[in-house]
Amino acid sequence: MTDVKVREKQLKARLEELCGRLHRIEDHLDQPPDPDWEDNAIESEMDEVLESLGQAGKTEVEAIKAALARIKAGTYGVCVRCQGKISDERLDVLPHTSLCRDCANEIASKG
């Protein structure tokens, strides 16, 4: 059985870690471009990677906030699609997931 308090602590720690990472990415992206053309081209490529990582981080932040809201509402560990129980094994790997394995697989196969 999943200890919701432990999950909540894990989710909050991950949220703090992600927020710190996103701030560092934003700080880097706010830096003025390098005047050297070659260095600027390399920086531009790096910025694209950072922007992609930042977007993935923002997506995870939103999923974590939603999971914390489900904890508060008392619905954490319940699939938002079928209302079935999300397995502890799945929550161990993806503590912010809102879908059971079957629903996630079904959505992925349609994707």
Biopython code that builds the backbone (N, CA, C, O; Angstrom):
import numpy as np
from Bio.PDB.StructureBuilder import StructureBuilder

atoms = [
    (1, "MET", "N", (0.842, -1.187, 0.000)),
    (1, "MET", "CA", (0.000, 0.000, 0.000)),
    (1, "MET", "C", (0.885, 1.247, 0.000)),
    (1, "MET", "O", (1.871, 1.324, 0.733)),
    (2, "THR", "N", (0.529, 2.186, -0.805)),
    (2, "THR", "CA", (1.287, 3.412, -0.947)),
    (2, "THR", "C", (1.051, 4.330, 0.248)),
    (2, "THR", "O", (-0.091, 4.603, 0.619)),
    (3, "ASP", "N", (2.145, 4.802, 0.845)),
    (3, "ASP", "CA", (2.048, 5.787, 1.906)),
    (3, "ASP", "C", (1.985, 7.165, 1.239)),
    (3, "ASP", "O", (2.977, 7.649, 0.695)),
    (4, "VAL", "N", (0.826, 7.773, 1.287)),
    (4, "VAL", "CA", (0.591, 9.030, 0.581)),
    (4, "VAL", "C", (1.506, 10.136, 1.100)),
    (4, "VAL", "O", (1.941, 10.987, 0.324)),
    (5, "LYS", "N", (1.800, 10.138, 2.386)),
    (5, "LYS", "CA", (2.690, 11.169, 2.953)),
    (5, "LYS", "C", (4.098, 11.052, 2.371)),
    (5, "LYS", "O", (4.753, 12.060, 2.105)),
    (6, "VAL", "N", (4.558, 9.811, 2.174)),
    (6, "VAL", "CA", (5.876, 9.594, 1.576)),
    (6, "VAL", "C", (5.856, 10.075, 0.131)),
    (6, "VAL", "O", (6.785, 10.751, -0.309)),
    (7, "ARG", "N", (4.801, 9.731, -0.613)),
    (7, "ARG", "CA", (4.678, 10.176, -2.007)),
    (7, "ARG", "C", (4.643, 11.701, -2.076)),
    (7, "ARG", "O", (5.288, 12.306, -2.932)),
    (8, "GLU", "N", (3.887, 12.314, -1.173)),
    (8, "GLU", "CA", (3.783, 13.772, -1.173)),
    (8, "GLU", "C", (5.163, 14.403, -0.945)),
    (8, "GLU", "O", (5.513, 15.384, -1.601)),
    (9, "LYS", "N", (5.930, 13.851, -0.033)),
    (9, "LYS", "CA", (7.275, 14.353, 0.241)),
    (9, "LYS", "C", (8.167, 14.198, -0.999)),
    (9, "LYS", "O", (8.919, 15.107, -1.350)),
    (10, "GLN", "N", (8.072, 13.024, -1.662)),
    (10, "GLN", "CA", (8.854, 12.787, -2.885)),
    (10, "GLN", "C", (8.481, 13.795, -3.973)),
    (10, "GLN", "O", (9.346, 14.372, -4.631)),
    (11, "LEU", "N", (7.178, 13.991, -4.144)),
    (11, "LEU", "CA", (6.705, 14.904, -5.186)),
    (11, "LEU", "C", (7.157, 16.338, -4.912)),
    (11, "LEU", "O", (7.567, 17.046, -5.831)),
    (12, "LYS", "N", (7.083, 16.764, -3.662)),
    (12, "LYS", "CA", (7.514, 18.121, -3.316)),
    (12, "LYS", "C", (9.011, 18.297, -3.515)),
    (12, "LYS", "O", (9.454, 19.353, -3.967)),
    (13, "ALA", "N", (9.796, 17.279, -3.185)),
    (13, "ALA", "CA", (11.246, 17.347, -3.397)),
    (13, "ALA", "C", (11.566, 17.436, -4.888)),
    (13, "ALA", "O", (12.419, 18.223, -5.298)),
    (14, "ARG", "N", (10.885, 16.636, -5.689)),
    (14, "ARG", "CA", (11.111, 16.670, -7.142)),
    (14, "ARG", "C", (10.680, 18.014, -7.718)),
    (14, "ARG", "O", (11.344, 18.547, -8.608)),
    (15, "LEU", "N", (9.577, 18.564, -7.221)),
    (15, "LEU", "CA", (9.101, 19.863, -7.681)),
    (15, "LEU", "C", (10.138, 20.941, -7.380)),
    (15, "LEU", "O", (10.418, 21.788, -8.228)),
    (16, "GLU", "N", (10.701, 20.911, -6.190)),
    (16, "GLU", "CA", (11.728, 21.890, -5.822)),
    (16, "GLU", "C", (12.956, 21.758, -6.723)),
    (16, "GLU", "O", (13.517, 22.756, -7.175)),
    (17, "GLU", "N", (13.364, 20.521, -6.978)),
    (17, "GLU", "CA", (14.515, 20.259, -7.852)),
    (17, "GLU", "C", (14.253, 20.792, -9.267)),
    (17, "GLU", "O", (15.106, 21.459, -9.853)),
    (18, "LEU", "N", (13.074, 20.494, -9.803)),
    (18, "LEU", "CA", (12.732, 20.945, -11.158)),
    (18, "LEU", "C", (12.659, 22.464, -11.248)),
    (18, "LEU", "O", (13.134, 23.054, -12.219)),
    (19, "CYS", "N", (12.071, 23.094, -10.247)),
    (19, "CYS", "CA", (11.960, 24.554, -10.265)),
    (19, "CYS", "C", (13.338, 25.201, -10.268)),
    (19, "CYS", "O", (13.560, 26.190, -10.968)),
    (20, "GLY", "N", (14.266, 24.646, -9.487)),
    (20, "GLY", "CA", (15.636, 25.145, -9.492)),
    (20, "GLY", "C", (16.291, 24.982, -10.855)),
    (20, "GLY", "O", (16.970, 25.886, -11.341)),
    (21, "ARG", "N", (16.080, 23.823, -11.464)),
    (21, "ARG", "CA", (16.648, 23.567, -12.787)),
    (21, "ARG", "C", (16.054, 24.514, -13.831)),
    (21, "ARG", "O", (16.773, 25.039, -14.681)),
    (22, "LEU", "N", (14.749, 24.726, -13.764)),
    (22, "LEU", "CA", (14.097, 25.618, -14.727)),
    (22, "LEU", "C", (14.593, 27.055, -14.571)),
    (22, "LEU", "O", (14.746, 27.764, -15.565)),
    (23, "HIS", "N", (14.842, 27.488, -13.346)),
    (23, "HIS", "CA", (15.380, 28.837, -13.134)),
    (23, "HIS", "C", (16.785, 28.968, -13.722)),
    (23, "HIS", "O", (17.124, 29.995, -14.310)),
    (24, "ARG", "N", (17.605, 27.918, -13.560)),
    (24, "ARG", "CA", (18.953, 27.959, -14.138)),
    (24, "ARG", "C", (18.885, 27.992, -15.667)),
    (24, "ARG", "O", (19.667, 28.694, -16.308)),
    (25, "ILE", "N", (17.963, 27.242, -16.245)),
    (25, "ILE", "CA", (17.796, 27.254, -17.709)),
    (25, "ILE", "C", (17.369, 28.643, -18.165)),
    (25, "ILE", "O", (17.920, 29.180, -19.126)),
    (26, "GLU", "N", (16.391, 29.223, -17.482)),
    (26, "GLU", "CA", (15.923, 30.566, -17.844)),
    (26, "GLU", "C", (17.041, 31.587, -17.728)),
    (26, "GLU", "O", (17.184, 32.455, -18.589)),
    (27, "ASP", "N", (17.840, 31.489, -16.664)),
    (27, "ASP", "CA", (18.963, 32.411, -16.488)),
    (27, "ASP", "C", (19.947, 32.300, -17.644)),
    (27, "ASP", "O", (20.437, 33.306, -18.158)),
    (28, "HIS", "N", (20.228, 31.065, -18.045)),
    (28, "HIS", "CA", (21.159, 30.871, -19.159)),
    (28, "HIS", "C", (20.578, 31.433, -20.463)),
    (28, "HIS", "O", (21.283, 32.084, -21.235)),
    (29, "LEU", "N", (19.299, 31.175, -20.697)),
    (29, "LEU", "CA", (18.681, 31.641, -21.937)),
    (29, "LEU", "C", (18.563, 33.160, -21.981)),
    (29, "LEU", "O", (18.471, 33.738, -23.063)),
    (30, "ASP", "N", (18.562, 33.811, -20.825)),
    (30, "ASP", "CA", (18.473, 35.272, -20.766)),
    (30, "ASP", "C", (19.814, 35.956, -21.001)),
    (30, "ASP", "O", (19.871, 37.180, -21.120)),
    (31, "GLN", "N", (20.896, 35.177, -21.069)),
    (31, "GLN", "CA", (22.225, 35.747, -21.299)),
    (31, "GLN", "C", (22.286, 36.367, -22.703)),
    (31, "GLN", "O", (21.692, 35.834, -23.641)),
    (32, "PRO", "N", (22.998, 37.481, -22.849)),
    (32, "PRO", "CA", (23.141, 38.061, -24.190)),
    (32, "PRO", "C", (23.939, 37.122, -25.096)),
    (32, "PRO", "O", (24.814, 36.399, -24.619)),
    (33, "PRO", "N", (23.646, 37.129, -26.395)),
    (33, "PRO", "CA", (24.365, 36.238, -27.314)),
    (33, "PRO", "C", (25.843, 36.604, -27.417)),
    (33, "PRO", "O", (26.232, 37.759, -27.243)),
    (34, "ASP", "N", (26.640, 35.602, -27.701)),
    (34, "ASP", "CA", (28.077, 35.794, -27.888)),
    (34, "ASP", "C", (28.299, 36.517, -29.211)),
    (34, "ASP", "O", (27.702, 36.149, -30.223)),
    (35, "PRO", "N", (29.150, 37.540, -29.217)),
    (35, "PRO", "CA", (29.373, 38.285, -30.469)),
    (35, "PRO", "C", (30.133, 37.482, -31.527)),
    (35, "PRO", "O", (30.030, 37.785, -32.715)),
    (36, "ASP", "N", (30.884, 36.478, -31.120)),
    (36, "ASP", "CA", (31.603, 35.643, -32.075)),
    (36, "ASP", "C", (30.605, 34.769, -32.821)),
    (36, "ASP", "O", (29.800, 34.076, -32.200)),
    (37, "TRP", "N", (30.653, 34.799, -34.151)),
    (37, "TRP", "CA", (29.672, 34.117, -34.981)),
    (37, "TRP", "C", (29.635, 32.614, -34.722)),
    (37, "TRP", "O", (28.558, 32.040, -34.553)),
    (38, "GLU", "N", (30.808, 31.970, -34.688)),
    (38, "GLU", "CA", (30.851, 30.519, -34.476)),
    (38, "GLU", "C", (30.349, 30.148, -33.086)),
    (38, "GLU", "O", (29.571, 29.207, -32.924)),
    (39, "ASP", "N", (30.804, 30.899, -32.088)),
    (39, "ASP", "CA", (30.338, 30.630, -30.729)),
    (39, "ASP", "C", (28.833, 30.859, -30.614)),
    (39, "ASP", "O", (28.141, 30.133, -29.900)),
    (40, "ASN", "N", (28.337, 31.860, -31.312)),
    (40, "ASN", "CA", (26.910, 32.164, -31.284)),
    (40, "ASN", "C", (26.107, 31.018, -31.896)),
    (40, "ASN", "O", (25.030, 30.681, -31.405)),
    (41, "ALA", "N", (26.631, 30.419, -32.967)),
    (41, "ALA", "CA", (25.944, 29.281, -33.597)),
    (41, "ALA", "C", (25.873, 28.092, -32.640)),
    (41, "ALA", "O", (24.844, 27.425, -32.537)),
    (42, "ILE", "N", (26.975, 27.838, -31.944)),
    (42, "ILE", "CA", (27.004, 26.735, -30.980)),
    (42, "ILE", "C", (26.049, 27.038, -29.830)),
    (42, "ILE", "O", (25.303, 26.161, -29.394)),
    (43, "GLU", "N", (26.068, 28.271, -29.340)),
    (43, "GLU", "CA", (25.156, 28.668, -28.259)),
    (43, "GLU", "C", (23.706, 28.530, -28.681)),
    (43, "GLU", "O", (22.850, 28.135, -27.889)),
    (44, "SER", "N", (23.437, 28.858, -29.939)),
    (44, "SER", "CA", (22.072, 28.764, -30.444)),
    (44, "SER", "C", (21.580, 27.319, -30.418)),
    (44, "SER", "O", (20.434, 27.054, -30.055)),
    (45, "GLU", "N", (22.446, 26.395, -30.804)),
    (45, "GLU", "CA", (22.088, 24.971, -30.738)),
    (45, "GLU", "C", (21.869, 24.536, -29.297)),
    (45, "GLU", "O", (20.926, 23.802, -29.000)),
    (46, "MET", "N", (22.739, 24.988, -28.406)),
    (46, "MET", "CA", (22.603, 24.646, -26.995)),
    (46, "MET", "C", (21.309, 25.228, -26.424)),
    (46, "MET", "O", (20.638, 24.584, -25.617)),
    (47, "ASP", "N", (20.965, 26.434, -26.841)),
    (47, "ASP", "CA", (19.727, 27.060, -26.383)),
    (47, "ASP", "C", (18.511, 26.247, -26.797)),
    (47, "ASP", "O", (17.553, 26.133, -26.033)),
    (48, "GLU", "N", (18.542, 25.677, -28.009)),
    (48, "GLU", "CA", (17.427, 24.844, -28.468)),
    (48, "GLU", "C", (17.263, 23.622, -27.573)),
    (48, "GLU", "O", (16.144, 23.240, -27.229)),
    (49, "VAL", "N", (18.387, 23.009, -27.199)),
    (49, "VAL", "CA", (18.340, 21.845, -26.305)),
    (49, "VAL", "C", (17.795, 22.272, -24.944)),
    (49, "VAL", "O", (16.947, 21.587, -24.372)),
    (50, "LEU", "N", (18.278, 23.397, -24.425)),
    (50, "LEU", "CA", (17.817, 23.882, -23.126)),
    (50, "LEU", "C", (16.328, 24.217, -23.151)),
    (50, "LEU", "O", (15.609, 23.948, -22.189)),
    (51, "GLU", "N", (15.874, 24.800, -24.248)),
    (51, "GLU", "CA", (14.449, 25.117, -24.363)),
    (51, "GLU", "C", (13.612, 23.844, -24.351)),
    (51, "GLU", "O", (12.540, 23.806, -23.746)),
    (52, "SER", "N", (14.099, 22.810, -25.016)),
    (52, "SER", "CA", (13.395, 21.528, -25.030)),
    (52, "SER", "C", (13.367, 20.916, -23.625)),
    (52, "SER", "O", (12.334, 20.416, -23.177)),
    (53, "LEU", "N", (14.510, 20.961, -22.938)),
    (53, "LEU", "CA", (14.564, 20.457, -21.568)),
    (53, "LEU", "C", (13.662, 21.278, -20.651)),
    (53, "LEU", "O", (13.002, 20.734, -19.766)),
    (54, "GLY", "N", (13.640, 22.573, -20.870)),
    (54, "GLY", "CA", (12.779, 23.440, -20.076)),
    (54, "GLY", "C", (11.315, 23.113, -20.280)),
    (54, "GLY", "O", (10.544, 23.091, -19.321)),
    (55, "GLN", "N", (10.924, 22.859, -21.514)),
    (55, "GLN", "CA", (9.527, 22.515, -21.791)),
    (55, "GLN", "C", (9.153, 21.189, -21.146)),
    (55, "GLN", "O", (8.064, 21.052, -20.588)),
    (56, "ALA", "N", (10.056, 20.209, -21.223)),
    (56, "ALA", "CA", (9.797, 18.916, -20.578)),
    (56, "ALA", "C", (9.692, 19.095, -19.063)),
    (56, "ALA", "O", (8.856, 18.465, -18.415)),
    (57, "GLY", "N", (10.535, 19.950, -18.510)),
    (57, "GLY", "CA", (10.483, 20.226, -17.082)),
    (57, "GLY", "C", (9.185, 20.889, -16.682)),
    (57, "GLY", "O", (8.602, 20.550, -15.652)),
    (58, "LYS", "N", (8.722, 21.838, -17.493)),
    (58, "LYS", "CA", (7.452, 22.515, -17.200)),
    (58, "LYS", "C", (6.284, 21.533, -17.248)),
    (58, "LYS", "O", (5.357, 21.624, -16.443)),
    (59, "THR", "N", (6.330, 20.604, -18.186)),
    (59, "THR", "CA", (5.286, 19.579, -18.287)),
    (59, "THR", "C", (5.277, 18.710, -17.032)),
    (59, "THR", "O", (4.216, 18.390, -16.497)),
    (60, "GLU", "N", (6.470, 18.331, -16.567)),
    (60, "GLU", "CA", (6.553, 17.510, -15.359)),
    (60, "GLU", "C", (6.098, 18.302, -14.133)),
    (60, "GLU", "O", (5.439, 17.749, -13.252)),
    (61, "VAL", "N", (6.438, 19.583, -14.069)),
    (61, "VAL", "CA", (5.997, 20.432, -12.952)),
    (61, "VAL", "C", (4.473, 20.451, -12.879)),
    (61, "VAL", "O", (3.897, 20.316, -11.800)),
    (62, "GLU", "N", (3.831, 20.618, -14.018)),
    (62, "GLU", "CA", (2.363, 20.635, -14.041)),
    (62, "GLU", "C", (1.781, 19.296, -13.586)),
    (62, "GLU", "O", (0.785, 19.259, -12.863)),
    (63, "ALA", "N", (2.410, 18.193, -14.017)),
    (63, "ALA", "CA", (1.936, 16.867, -13.607)),
    (63, "ALA", "C", (2.114, 16.668, -12.099)),
    (63, "ALA", "O", (1.260, 16.070, -11.446)),
    (64, "ILE", "N", (3.209, 17.163, -11.555)),
    (64, "ILE", "CA", (3.445, 17.050, -10.114)),
    (64, "ILE", "C", (2.439, 17.891, -9.342)),
    (64, "ILE", "O", (1.896, 17.440, -8.333)),
    (65, "LYS", "N", (2.190, 19.104, -9.805)),
    (65, "LYS", "CA", (1.198, 19.954, -9.135)),
    (65, "LYS", "C", (-0.182, 19.295, -9.163)),
    (65, "LYS", "O", (-0.928, 19.369, -8.187)),
    (66, "ALA", "N", (-0.514, 18.659, -10.268)),
    (66, "ALA", "CA", (-1.797, 17.958, -10.367)),
    (66, "ALA", "C", (-1.833, 16.772, -9.400)),
    (66, "ALA", "O", (-2.863, 16.510, -8.779)),
    (67, "ALA", "N", (-0.716, 16.057, -9.272)),
    (67, "ALA", "CA", (-0.656, 14.926, -8.337)),
    (67, "ALA", "C", (-0.804, 15.417, -6.898)),
    (67, "ALA", "O", (-1.488, 14.786, -6.092)),
    (68, "LEU", "N", (-0.168, 16.534, -6.579)),
    (68, "LEU", "CA", (-0.307, 17.097, -5.231)),
    (68, "LEU", "C", (-1.752, 17.525, -4.968)),
    (68, "LEU", "O", (-2.245, 17.395, -3.847)),
    (69, "ALA", "N", (-2.421, 18.029, -5.988)),
    (69, "ALA", "CA", (-3.836, 18.397, -5.844)),
    (69, "ALA", "C", (-4.688, 17.147, -5.620)),
    (69, "ALA", "O", (-5.645, 17.179, -4.847)),
    (70, "ARG", "N", (-4.340, 16.039, -6.299)),
    (70, "ARG", "CA", (-5.077, 14.790, -6.091)),
    (70, "ARG", "C", (-4.854, 14.248, -4.681)),
    (70, "ARG", "O", (-5.761, 13.672, -4.081)),
    (71, "ILE", "N", (-3.638, 14.434, -4.155)),
    (71, "ILE", "CA", (-3.369, 14.025, -2.771)),
    (71, "ILE", "C", (-4.271, 14.825, -1.836)),
    (71, "ILE", "O", (-4.909, 14.268, -0.942)),
    (72, "LYS", "N", (-4.315, 16.116, -2.052)),
    (72, "LYS", "CA", (-5.137, 16.987, -1.207)),
    (72, "LYS", "C", (-6.623, 16.621, -1.304)),
    (72, "LYS", "O", (-7.355, 16.689, -0.317)),
    (73, "ALA", "N", (-7.053, 16.235, -2.503)),
    (73, "ALA", "CA", (-8.458, 15.878, -2.722)),
    (73, "ALA", "C", (-8.777, 14.453, -2.279)),
    (73, "ALA", "O", (-9.943, 14.062, -2.220)),
    (74, "GLY", "N", (-7.736, 13.677, -1.967)),
    (74, "GLY", "CA", (-7.964, 12.298, -1.545)),
    (74, "GLY", "C", (-8.153, 11.327, -2.692)),
    (74, "GLY", "O", (-8.650, 10.219, -2.489)),
    (75, "THR", "N", (-7.765, 11.722, -3.894)),
    (75, "THR", "CA", (-7.941, 10.853, -5.062)),
    (75, "THR", "C", (-6.611, 10.371, -5.650)),
    (75, "THR", "O", (-6.589, 9.795, -6.738)),
    (76, "TYR", "N", (-5.520, 10.600, -4.946)),
    (76, "TYR", "CA", (-4.216, 10.164, -5.433)),
    (76, "TYR", "C", (-4.193, 8.638, -5.521)),
    (76, "TYR", "O", (-4.661, 7.944, -4.619)),
    (77, "GLY", "N", (-3.644, 8.131, -6.619)),
    (77, "GLY", "CA", (-3.562, 6.683, -6.816)),
    (77, "GLY", "C", (-4.771, 6.102, -7.512)),
    (77, "GLY", "O", (-4.869, 4.889, -7.696)),
    (78, "VAL", "N", (-5.704, 6.979, -7.905)),
    (78, "VAL", "CA", (-6.902, 6.549, -8.636)),
    (78, "VAL", "C", (-6.781, 7.087, -10.060)),
    (78, "VAL", "O", (-6.548, 8.279, -10.261)),
    (79, "CYS", "N", (-6.938, 6.217, -11.033)),
    (79, "CYS", "CA", (-6.839, 6.608, -12.441)),
    (79, "CYS", "C", (-7.932, 7.625, -12.774)),
    (79, "CYS", "O", (-9.108, 7.405, -12.486)),
    (80, "VAL", "N", (-7.530, 8.734, -13.380)),
    (80, "VAL", "CA", (-8.502, 9.772, -13.715)),
    (80, "VAL", "C", (-9.379, 9.374, -14.896)),
    (80, "VAL", "O", (-10.401, 10.011, -15.153)),
    (81, "ARG", "N", (-8.993, 8.338, -15.607)),
    (81, "ARG", "CA", (-9.756, 7.916, -16.786)),
    (81, "ARG", "C", (-10.777, 6.834, -16.456)),
    (81, "ARG", "O", (-11.952, 6.958, -16.799)),
    (82, "CYS", "N", (-10.326, 5.768, -15.787)),
    (82, "CYS", "CA", (-11.226, 4.630, -15.533)),
    (82, "CYS", "C", (-11.644, 4.511, -14.071)),
    (82, "CYS", "O", (-12.485, 3.682, -13.724)),
    (83, "GLN", "N", (-11.056, 5.339, -13.222)),
    (83, "GLN", "CA", (-11.308, 5.338, -11.769)),
    (83, "GLN", "C", (-10.778, 4.093, -11.060)),
    (83, "GLN", "O", (-11.099, 3.854, -9.896)),
    (84, "GLY", "N", (-9.971, 3.306, -11.761)),
    (84, "GLY", "CA", (-9.358, 2.130, -11.134)),
    (84, "GLY", "C", (-8.128, 2.527, -10.324)),
    (84, "GLY", "O", (-7.667, 3.665, -10.404)),
    (85, "LYS", "N", (-7.601, 1.590, -9.548)),
    (85, "LYS", "CA", (-6.425, 1.846, -8.738)),
    (85, "LYS", "C", (-5.180, 1.830, -9.623)),
    (85, "LYS", "O", (-5.019, 0.963, -10.482)),
    (86, "ILE", "N", (-4.309, 2.804, -9.394)),
    (86, "ILE", "CA", (-2.996, 2.812, -10.046)),
    (86, "ILE", "C", (-2.078, 1.965, -9.167)),
    (86, "ILE", "O", (-2.001, 2.178, -7.958)),
    (87, "SER", "N", (-1.389, 1.014, -9.769)),
    (87, "SER", "CA", (-0.558, 0.095, -8.984)),
    (87, "SER", "C", (0.573, 0.839, -8.276)),
    (87, "SER", "O", (1.077, 1.852, -8.760)),
    (88, "ASP", "N", (0.955, 0.301, -7.113)),
    (88, "ASP", "CA", (2.068, 0.881, -6.369)),
    (88, "ASP", "C", (3.351, 0.833, -7.196)),
    (88, "ASP", "O", (4.174, 1.745, -7.123)),
    (89, "GLU", "N", (3.520, -0.230, -7.979)),
    (89, "GLU", "CA", (4.714, -0.350, -8.821)),
    (89, "GLU", "C", (4.785, 0.790, -9.829)),
    (89, "GLU", "O", (5.859, 1.343, -10.067)),
    (90, "ARG", "N", (3.651, 1.144, -10.419)),
    (90, "ARG", "CA", (3.620, 2.248, -11.386)),
    (90, "ARG", "C", (3.900, 3.575, -10.673)),
    (90, "ARG", "O", (4.634, 4.419, -11.188)),
    (91, "LEU", "N", (3.319, 3.751, -9.500)),
    (91, "LEU", "CA", (3.555, 4.976, -8.733)),
    (91, "LEU", "C", (4.997, 5.078, -8.254)),
    (91, "LEU", "O", (5.512, 6.182, -8.072)),
    (92, "ASP", "N", (5.659, 3.929, -8.047)),
    (92, "ASP", "CA", (7.078, 3.947, -7.675)),
    (92, "ASP", "C", (7.911, 4.562, -8.792)),
    (92, "ASP", "O", (8.868, 5.294, -8.537)),
    (93, "VAL", "N", (7.538, 4.259, -10.029)),
    (93, "VAL", "CA", (8.290, 4.734, -11.191)),
    (93, "VAL", "C", (7.849, 6.136, -11.603)),
    (93, "VAL", "O", (8.682, 6.980, -11.935)),
    (94, "LEU", "N", (6.550, 6.383, -11.582)),
    (94, "LEU", "CA", (5.973, 7.666, -11.997)),
    (94, "LEU", "C", (5.032, 8.182, -10.905)),
    (94, "LEU", "O", (3.813, 8.078, -11.046)),
    (95, "PRO", "N", (5.573, 8.729, -9.836)),
    (95, "PRO", "CA", (4.706, 9.134, -8.732)),
    (95, "PRO", "C", (3.689, 10.215, -9.087)),
    (95, "PRO", "O", (2.719, 10.418, -8.357)),
    (96, "HIS", "N", (3.908, 10.910, -10.206)),
    (96, "HIS", "CA", (2.974, 11.970, -10.612)),
    (96, "HIS", "C", (1.950, 11.499, -11.652)),
    (96, "HIS", "O", (1.160, 12.303, -12.148)),
    (97, "THR", "N", (1.960, 10.215, -11.980)),
    (97, "THR", "CA", (1.045, 9.732, -13.014)),
    (97, "THR", "C", (-0.411, 9.837, -12.579)),
    (97, "THR", "O", (-0.744, 9.674, -11.405)),
    (98, "SER", "N", (-1.255, 10.111, -13.544)),
    (98, "SER", "CA", (-2.694, 10.189, -13.276)),
    (98, "SER", "C", (-3.446, 9.022, -13.913)),
    (98, "SER", "O", (-4.666, 8.912, -13.793)),
    (99, "LEU", "N", (-2.694, 8.155, -14.592)),
    (99, "LEU", "CA", (-3.319, 7.044, -15.328)),
    (99, "LEU", "C", (-2.781, 5.702, -14.875)),
    (99, "LEU", "O", (-1.597, 5.565, -14.565)),
    (100, "CYS", "N", (-3.657, 4.719, -14.839)),
    (100, "CYS", "CA", (-3.210, 3.347, -14.591)),
    (100, "CYS", "C", (-2.472, 2.867, -15.849)),
    (100, "CYS", "O", (-2.530, 3.506, -16.900)),
    (101, "ARG", "N", (-1.795, 1.754, -15.721)),
    (101, "ARG", "CA", (-1.011, 1.224, -16.838)),
    (101, "ARG", "C", (-1.870, 0.955, -18.062)),
    (101, "ARG", "O", (-1.488, 1.311, -19.177)),
    (102, "ASP", "N", (-3.032, 0.326, -17.868)),
    (102, "ASP", "CA", (-3.886, -0.017, -19.003)),
    (102, "ASP", "C", (-4.353, 1.219, -19.760)),
    (102, "ASP", "O", (-4.314, 1.242, -20.990)),
    (103, "CYS", "N", (-4.793, 2.247, -19.041)),
    (103, "CYS", "CA", (-5.266, 3.473, -19.693)),
    (103, "CYS", "C", (-4.108, 4.201, -20.389)),
    (103, "CYS", "O", (-4.272, 4.730, -21.489)),
    (104, "ALA", "N", (-2.942, 4.222, -19.740)),
    (104, "ALA", "CA", (-1.775, 4.869, -20.354)),
    (104, "ALA", "C", (-1.374, 4.146, -21.637)),
    (104, "ALA", "O", (-1.056, 4.789, -22.637)),
    (105, "ASN", "N", (-1.387, 2.811, -21.613)),
    (105, "ASN", "CA", (-1.055, 2.030, -22.809)),
    (105, "ASN", "C", (-2.079, 2.246, -23.914)),
    (105, "ASN", "O", (-1.723, 2.355, -25.087)),
    (106, "GLU", "N", (-3.337, 2.306, -23.538)),
    (106, "GLU", "CA", (-4.399, 2.525, -24.527)),
    (106, "GLU", "C", (-4.231, 3.892, -25.203)),
    (106, "GLU", "O", (-4.351, 4.004, -26.423)),
    (107, "ILE", "N", (-3.960, 4.904, -24.424)),
    (107, "ILE", "CA", (-3.771, 6.244, -24.978)),
    (107, "ILE", "C", (-2.523, 6.276, -25.860)),
    (107, "ILE", "O", (-2.535, 6.862, -26.943)),
    (108, "ALA", "N", (-1.450, 5.646, -25.391)),
    (108, "ALA", "CA", (-0.206, 5.628, -26.166)),
    (108, "ALA", "C", (-0.378, 4.899, -27.492)),
    (108, "ALA", "O", (0.204, 5.307, -28.497)),
    (109, "SER", "N", (-1.157, 3.838, -27.512)),
    (109, "SER", "CA", (-1.343, 3.075, -28.745)),
    (109, "SER", "C", (-2.184, 3.844, -29.773)),
    (109, "SER", "O", (-2.085, 3.594, -30.974)),
    (110, "LYS", "N", (-3.006, 4.776, -29.296)),
    (110, "LYS", "CA", (-3.807, 5.604, -30.206)),
    (110, "LYS", "C", (-3.024, 6.798, -30.716)),
    (110, "LYS", "O", (-3.337, 7.367, -31.762)),
    (111, "GLY", "N", (-1.978, 7.176, -29.944)),
    (111, "GLY", "CA", (-1.232, 8.387, -30.134)),
    (111, "GLY", "C", (-0.584, 8.600, -31.413)),
    (111, "GLY", "O", (0.064, 9.627, -31.612)),
]
sb = StructureBuilder()
sb.init_structure("model")
sb.init_model(0)
sb.init_chain("A")
sb.init_seg("    ")
for serial, (resi, resn, name, xyz) in enumerate(atoms, 1):
    if name == "N":
        sb.init_residue(resn, " ", resi, " ")
    sb.init_atom(name, np.array(xyz, "f"), 0.0, 1.0, " ", f" {name:<3s}", serial, name[0])
structure = sb.get_structure()
